Amino acid sequence: MQASSAESEFDVVIVGSGMVGASLACALADSGLRLAVLDSQPFAAPDAVDGSAADLADQAFDPRVSAITPASQQFLNEIGVWDAIAVRRCSPYTDMHVWDGDGTGSIHFSATDIHADLLGHIIENSVIVAALQQRLRQSIHESADITLLAPVSLSGLRAPTTASQGTPVQIELADGSRLTTRLLVAADGANSTVRELAGFQTREWDYEHHAIVTTVRTQFPHRQTAIQRFMDKGVLAFLPLRTSLQGGRDDQRHCSIVWSVLPELAQALMALDDAAFARELQAAIENRLGTIESVDKRYSFPLRQRHAHSYVQQGIALIGDAAHTIHPLAGQGVNLGLQDASVLAAEILQALSKGRDFADLRTLRRYQRRRIGHNLGMMCMMEGFKRLFAEQPLAVRWLRNAGMAGLDKTVLIKNHIMRSAMGIE
Ligand SMILES: Cc1cc2nc3c(=O)[nH]c(=O)nc-3n(C[C@H](O)[C@H](O)[C@H](O)COP(=O)(O)OP(=O)(O)OC[C@H]3O[C@@H](n4cnc5c(N)ncnc54)[C@H](O)[C@@H]3O)c2cc1C
């Protein structure tokens, strides 16, 4: 889909229609602003979230899933997409068991301890994206002023300087067409082209971990429990999946796995055939779910910590992975991004309601102030966890195990950690 020249002036252009960019577009759909959403990948097919479509039990799982917190669920509900997600494969989990594979420490988090129904949902990324893009199409049908452009790539931009404040951002696409916008939002992921072209500085370092992701079928049911084993050599998580639509029968024997290990080990694990990989996996998770009966295609990603020094400049804002990427060990990445989208939308809508300039640097800085400290705090915590479980002297290991065991018995602190991870405190 291409914008004609008459359509090439926008109020907000969002580059990237992944989970974060598309959710911002949904949040702004009724604002009266002229929006464009562009992506280098084609948009999801219109029937991709049709609950009446083929029996999902027969469809392969998307290897990329997210643990969506209740706070993110609430935002997705507010922007009108949660129902479309909930009728698809969306797996609630009620418990989380974390243990130190090189010691004796363990912690068990349970929704019942904080009088909640669940801790969150494990959802395939493709299900979330398809629901968001379907919502955008529906908004367009209901006459929202949104232009969807895909597949197109952004190849150049010219941002206003402080001196030329008020002039629009000029965007060039790889096919040579040009757009102008009052506000350009970078939601184009970890390797953001917008961030690069606009000259945002980042602080980044390699986690020296690669994540292997795939879907497995296990002998024993997961019982709606996420399990995670910390080891000197990395972190392994089994995230519970459901095979059927909500309310349907489910044998609870599918899990998405995220196994973060040193690059050499990742390479060796990727080179194994499925049977040998399944045996390694079963041993690494200490047989907690019995035999690993089948393994889908595996994918491996290098993990890099990245944080932009600032999220905004005149006419431009970064959100989601374009602003920050963190280790997936606590499953917080997209949850931080969805909260960025929620806060940026709220600031834009508030500026509009008060007659202020929604693209003004002061408005954008309010968004930055509300998000940067929180995101940075979460990133530091993940870095701390990763280091704590990397190879350590005996004394640190002892403290780590004693700390875990102690924390498991300290109900107030444990419940506080649980509520923070759920985004409700
Ligand atoms: C192994 C692994 C497991 C994870 N597990 C979890 C989890 O359990 N919970 C959680 O919260 N997070 C998790 N994350 C993190 C989460 O996946 C990311 O935070 C999330 O995908 C970021 O969303 P986004 O929309 O910002 O970026 P992306 O999902 O990367 O989307 C970016 C979009 O921009 C488009 N794009 C890119 N470049 C251009 C361009 N030049 N022009 C136009 N379009 C462009 C892309 O096609 C894409 O659609 C995990 C990450 C990894 C690697």
The ligand as a Gaussian input file, in Angstrom:
#p B3LYP/6-31G(d) Opt

LIG

0 1
 C       14.283000     -14.716000      22.897000
 C       13.435000     -13.565000      23.349000
 C       12.382000     -13.781000      24.233000
 C       11.596000     -12.710000      24.685000
 N       10.578000     -12.926000      25.590000
 C        9.851000     -11.881000      26.070000
 C        8.801000     -12.059000      27.038000
 O        8.499000     -13.157000      27.487000
 N        8.134000     -10.941000      27.477000
 C        8.450000      -9.702000      27.022000
 O        7.842000      -8.727000      27.488000
 N        9.412000      -9.508000      26.099000
 C       10.119000     -10.555000      25.622000
 N       11.102000     -10.357000      24.693000
 C       11.319000      -8.991000      24.178000
 C       10.279000      -8.646000      23.130000
 O       10.231000      -9.641000      22.114000
 C       10.605000      -7.291000      22.536000
 O       10.750000      -6.369000      23.590000
 C        9.476000      -6.822000      21.609000
 O        9.350000      -7.656000      20.475000
 C        9.746000      -5.398000      21.126000
 O        8.635000      -4.959000      20.357000
 P        8.791000      -3.731000      19.369000
 O        7.440000      -3.572000      18.739000
 O        9.424000      -2.588000      20.095000
 O        9.873000      -4.197000      18.301000
 P        9.778000      -5.359000      17.237000
 O        8.935000      -6.472000      17.733000
 O       11.185000      -5.686000      16.863000
 O        9.019000      -4.681000      15.990000
 C        9.666000      -3.760000      15.154000
 C        8.861000      -3.591000      13.872000
 O        9.509000      -2.593000      13.062000
 C        9.672000      -3.061000      11.735000
 N       10.873000      -2.414000      11.172000
 C       12.148000      -2.610000      11.517000
 N       12.967000      -1.804000      10.810000
 C       12.176000      -1.064000       9.993000
 C       12.427000      -0.037000       9.002000
 N       13.655000       0.400000       8.739000
 N       11.384000       0.486000       8.334000
 C       10.118000       0.057000       8.611000
 N        9.829000      -0.887000       9.527000
 C       10.841000      -1.450000      10.211000
 C        9.787000      -4.583000      11.877000
 O        9.392000      -5.251000      10.684000
 C        8.815000      -4.859000      13.028000
 O        7.491000      -5.067000      12.598000
 C       11.888000     -11.393000      24.228000
 C       12.941000     -11.178000      23.317000
 C       13.720000     -12.257000      22.884000
 C       14.867000     -11.998000      21.926000

